[in-house]
Amino acid sequence: MLLLLFTAAIAGAVLYLFKFRKDIAGSHLTDTKVTSEYHKLYEADNENTEQERKKDAWSVTQKYYDMVTDFYLYGWGRSFHFAVRHERESLKESICRYEHRLAYDLGLKPGMKVLDIGCGVMGPAVEIARFSGASITGVNYHPYQVKKAKEFIKQVGMDHLCDIVRGDFNKLDEAGLQDNTYDAAYAIESTCHGKDRAHTYSEILRKLKPGATFAAMEWVMTDKYDPKNEEHNQIKFNIMKGDGLPEILTKTDIEEALKKAGFEVVSLEDKAVTSRENPVPWWLPLDNGGWEFTNWFQTTYGRYVVHKLVGALEALKLVPPSSQQGYEFLMAGAEGLRDGGKLGIFTPSYFVVARKPLSN
């Protein structure tokens, strides 16, 4: 019986990857040049490489998503974020509930104009628009993700409530967004890619109407993180390397950046903490304890199998060159996230709510 299940799993993996290969043919952006340039930025964790990553944070992010967008789409889904969940919830259900709660906390309703900062491929935006009836404009600088997002919005018939503009969330004027226009804004695990959080927040502030609310899920190192602990630093670096980050801030850094930008801080809370209502930790899908038939490839064992199969497909020239190396960055990130979550030194869901003052 076990042999039969194992054979079925391997067969499913092969079919999955051939579907993946077919879907991304001609559009996947991974190539040897991109992976080589990205690798140089993370080949060591020292002051020089850190400054390089911070100096050109968008280039780092662009290279990262060139490599991994399709892996995200076919390995995780259209919502590129985590969520704690109830033990009887699937991963997909917990992610939808998480997005609905964000809409509820922001008080979104029909007629409101909302910004999604760093919107990915508009998975959360579409779900939130369906739930709330609000009109949502996504901002994303990555051209391939913008293309995929536009296709998705049209495919699901949500173009009456959702749209996307290509733009840098550090330069929102260049995206054609007007000041004092939006009723709310949110960022789901996206502003961690910015090199200056206070500047990013100040850009968002300008676009909001006076009194409007901004909410964000931020990636931060918790109070349990010890910068003198080598294991902690290696975990932090694996997260940065595997997720295209120039740096990971602390809770205090986030609060100070909001205030420096001009926001009034309403609340700060780590939503990744498990509870009686949500006993399943956010990192479990990345560990072997989080096995589900639909997401087995996210586990440690699944990542190993997928890594070998991608290598085989690459050798057969059925996927683009360096696809396997691109996947290896994701593997490092997954291990860092899992270990950081287990030790409690990292959270992807530090929930901040802030308000634009009624007057300057």
C-alpha positions in Angstrom: 0.0 0.0 0.0 2.8 2.4 0.9 4.6 1.6 -2.3 1.4 2.3 -4.3 1.0 5.6 -2.6 4.7 6.6 -3.2 4.4 5.6 -6.8 1.2 7.6 -7.2 2.9 10.6 -5.6 5.9 10.4 -7.9 3.7 10.0 -11.0 1.6 13.0 -9.8 4.8 15.1 -9.4 6.0 14.2 -13.0 2.6 15.1 -14.4 2.5 18.3 -12.4 5.9 19.4 -13.6 5.1 18.6 -17.2 2.0 20.8 -16.9 4.3 23.4 -15.4 6.7 23.1 -18.2 3.9 23.4 -20.8 2.4 26.4 -19.2 5.6 28.4 -18.9 7.0 27.6 -22.3 8.2 30.8 -23.9 7.3 33.0 -20.9 9.4 31.9 -18.0 12.1 34.5 -17.4 14.8 32.4 -15.6 18.1 32.3 -17.4 21.7 31.8 -16.6 22.6 35.5 -16.5 19.8 36.3 -14.0 20.6 33.5 -11.6 24.3 34.2 -11.8 23.8 37.9 -11.0 21.5 37.1 -8.2 23.9 34.5 -6.8 26.7 37.1 -6.6 24.5 39.3 -4.3 24.0 36.5 -1.9 27.2 34.4 -2.1 28.2 35.8 1.2 26.7 37.9 4.0 29.1 40.8 4.6 29.0 44.5 4.6 29.9 44.8 0.9 27.1 42.5 -0.3 24.6 44.0 2.1 25.3 47.5 0.7 25.0 46.2 -2.8 21.6 44.7 -2.1 20.4 47.9 -0.4 21.7 50.2 -3.1 19.8 48.5 -5.8 16.9 46.8 -4.0 14.6 46.9 -7.0 17.1 45.1 -9.2 17.4 42.4 -6.5 13.7 42.0 -6.4 13.3 42.0 -10.2 16.0 39.3 -10.5 14.3 37.3 -7.7 10.8 37.3 -9.3 12.3 36.7 -12.7 13.4 33.4 -11.3 10.6 32.3 -9.1 7.2 33.8 -10.2 6.2 30.6 -12.1 7.3 28.4 -9.2 5.1 30.5 -6.9 2.1 30.3 -9.2 2.3 26.5 -9.7 3.6 25.6 -6.2 1.7 28.0 -3.9 -1.1 29.7 -5.7 -2.0 33.3 -6.7 -1.8 34.7 -3.1 1.9 34.9 -2.3 1.6 35.0 1.5 1.3 32.9 4.7 -1.5 32.4 7.2 -2.1 30.6 10.5 -5.1 28.2 10.3 -7.6 26.1 12.0 -6.8 22.4 12.1 -9.7 21.6 9.8 -8.9 24.3 7.3 -6.9 23.8 4.1 -4.1 26.2 3.3 -6.2 27.8 0.6 -9.1 28.3 3.0 -6.9 29.9 5.6 -5.4 32.3 3.1 -8.8 33.4 1.9 -10.0 33.9 5.5 -6.8 36.0 6.2 -7.6 38.2 3.2 -11.2 38.6 4.3 -10.1 39.6 7.8 -7.8 42.3 6.3 -10.7 43.7 4.4 -12.9 43.7 7.5 -10.2 45.4 9.6 -9.8 48.1 7.0 -13.6 48.6 6.8 -13.7 48.1 3.1 -17.0 48.5 1.3 -18.5 49.2 -2.1 -17.6 52.6 -3.5 -14.2 52.8 -1.7 -11.0 53.2 -3.7 -8.2 51.1 -2.4 -4.5 50.6 -3.2 -2.8 47.2 -3.0 0.9 48.0 -2.7 3.1 45.3 -4.2 0.1 43.3 -5.4 1.9 40.3 -7.0 -0.4 38.8 -9.5 -3.6 40.2 -7.9 -4.7 37.1 -6.2 -5.4 38.8 -2.8 -6.9 41.9 -4.5 -9.4 39.9 -6.5 -10.5 38.0 -3.3 -10.7 41.1 -1.3 -12.7 42.9 -4.0 -15.2 40.0 -4.2 -15.6 40.0 -0.4 -15.9 43.7 0.1 -17.1 45.2 -3.1 -14.4 47.9 -3.0 -12.5 49.0 -6.1 -8.8 47.9 -5.9 -5.8 49.2 -7.8 -2.7 47.1 -7.6 0.8 48.5 -7.9 3.6 46.2 -9.2 6.9 46.9 -10.9 7.5 43.5 -12.3 6.4 43.4 -16.0 5.8 39.6 -16.1 3.7 39.7 -13.0 1.7 42.7 -14.3 1.0 40.7 -17.5 -0.1 37.6 -15.5 -2.3 39.8 -13.3 -4.1 41.5 -16.2 -4.8 38.1 -17.7 -6.1 36.8 -14.4 -8.4 39.8 -13.7 -10.0 39.4 -17.1 -10.2 35.6 -16.8 -12.2 35.8 -13.6 -14.4 38.7 -14.7 -13.2 41.2 -12.1 -12.1 44.0 -14.3 -15.0 46.1 -13.1 -13.5 46.3 -9.6 -9.8 45.5 -10.1 -7.0 47.0 -12.1 -3.2 47.1 -12.0 -0.6 49.7 -12.8 3.0 49.1 -13.4 5.0 51.2 -10.9 7.6 51.3 -8.2 5.9 51.7 -4.8 8.9 54.0 -3.9 7.9 56.4 -6.7 4.1 56.3 -6.8 3.8 59.5 -8.8 5.4 57.8 -11.8 2.6 55.2 -11.7 0.1 58.0 -12.4 -1.5 57.8 -8.9 -3.0 61.0 -7.6 -2.4 62.4 -4.1 -5.2 62.4 -1.5 -7.3 60.1 -3.6 -7.6 56.7 -1.9 -9.9 55.6 0.9 -7.5 52.9 2.2 -4.3 51.0 1.3 -2.8 47.7 2.2 0.5 45.8 1.6 0.6 42.0 2.1 4.2 40.9 2.7 5.5 43.2 0.0 7.1 46.3 1.4 9.9 44.1 2.9 11.5 44.4 -0.6 12.0 48.2 -0.2 15.3 49.5 0.9 13.9 52.5 2.9 10.7 51.6 4.7 10.0 55.1 6.0 10.2 56.5 2.4 7.9 53.7 1.1 5.4 54.5 3.8 5.6 58.2 3.0 4.7 57.5 -0.6 1.6 55.6 0.5 0.7 58.3 2.9 0.6 60.9 0.2 -1.9 58.9 -1.9 -4.4 58.5 0.9 -7.2 60.8 1.8 -6.8 62.5 5.2 -8.1 60.2 7.9 -7.7 57.1 5.6 -6.2 53.9 7.0 -3.2 51.8 5.9 -2.7 48.2 6.9 0.3 46.0 6.2 1.6 42.5 7.0 5.3 43.0 7.5 8.2 40.4 7.6 10.2 41.2 10.8 12.7 39.6 13.1 11.0 39.2 16.5 12.3 40.1 20.0 13.6 36.5 20.2 16.1 37.2 17.5 19.7 37.5 18.8 22.0 39.3 16.3 25.0 37.7 18.1 23.7 34.2 17.6 25.2 32.5 14.5 22.3 30.2 14.0 19.9 33.0 14.1 21.9 35.0 11.6 22.2 32.1 9.2 18.4 31.6 9.3 17.9 35.3 8.6 20.3 35.2 5.7 18.6 32.2 4.2 15.3 34.0 4.3 16.8 37.1 2.6 18.6 34.9 0.0 15.5 32.8 -0.7 13.1 35.6 -0.9 15.0 38.5 -2.5 15.3 40.8 0.5 17.9 43.5 1.0 17.4 43.3 4.8 14.8 42.2 7.4 13.7 44.9 9.9 12.6 44.5 13.6 9.3 45.4 15.1 10.8 48.6 16.5 12.1 49.6 13.0 8.6 49.2 11.5 7.0 51.4 14.2 9.6 54.1 13.9 9.4 54.1 10.1 5.6 54.6 10.2 5.9 57.5 12.5 8.8 59.1 10.5 6.6 58.9 7.4 3.9 60.8 9.2 1.4 58.1 10.1 -0.5 57.8 13.4 0.1 54.2 14.5 -3.2 52.6 15.5 -2.2 49.0 16.3 0.7 46.6 16.1 0.2 42.8 16.4 1.9 39.6 15.4 -0.9 37.7 13.6 1.4 34.6 13.1 1.1 33.6 16.8 -0.9 30.4 17.1 -3.9 30.2 19.4 -6.8 27.9 20.3 -8.7 29.2 17.3 -5.7 29.0 15.0 -3.5 26.2 16.3 -1.8 25.4 13.0 1.4 27.5 12.6 2.0 29.4 9.4 5.3 27.6 8.7 3.8 24.1 8.8 3.2 23.8 5.0 7.0 24.2 4.6 7.6 21.3 7.1 6.8 17.7 6.8 4.1 18.0 9.4 2.0 20.1 7.0 1.5 17.4 4.4 -1.7 17.7 2.2 -2.1 16.0 -1.1 -2.5 19.3 -2.9 0.7 20.8 -1.4 3.1 17.9 -0.7 5.7 19.6 -3.0 6.0 22.4 -0.4 7.3 20.0 2.3 10.9 19.1 2.8 10.5 15.8 1.0 8.4 17.4 -1.8 11.0 20.1 -2.4 13.7 17.5 -2.7 11.7 15.5 -5.3 10.8 18.7 -7.2 14.4 19.8 -7.2 15.5 16.5 -8.8 12.7 16.5 -11.3 13.4 20.1 -12.4 17.0 19.2 -12.9 16.0 16.2 -15.1 13.6 18.4 -17.1 16.4 21.0 -17.5 18.8 18.3 -18.7 16.3 17.3 -21.3 15.8 21.0 -22.3 12.1 20.9 -21.4 12.4 23.9 -19.0 14.7 27.0 -19.3 18.3 26.8 -18.4 19.2 27.4 -14.7 15.6 26.6 -13.6 17.0 24.2 -11.0 19.4 26.8 -9.6 16.4 29.2 -9.3 14.5 26.6 -7.4 17.5 26.2 -5.1 17.1 29.8 -3.9 13.5 29.0 -3.1 14.6 25.9 -1.1 17.0 28.0 1.0 14.2 30.5 1.7 11.8 27.8 2.6 14.2 26.3 5.1 15.0 29.7 6.6 11.3 30.5 7.0 10.5 27.1 8.5 13.4 27.4 11.0 12.8 31.0 11.8 9.1 30.2 12.5 10.0 27.2 14.7 12.4 29.2 16.8 10.0 32.1 16.9 12.7 34.6 15.8 10.8 35.6 12.6 7.2 36.4 11.6 5.8 37.1 8.2 2.6 38.6 9.7 3.4 41.6 11.8 0.1 43.4 11.3 0.3 47.1 11.4 -2.6 49.5 11.2 -1.9 53.2 10.7 -3.9 56.3 9.9 -3.2 59.4 7.9 -3.7 62.5 10.1 -6.8 64.6 9.3 -4.4 67.6 8.9 -0.6 68.0 8.6 
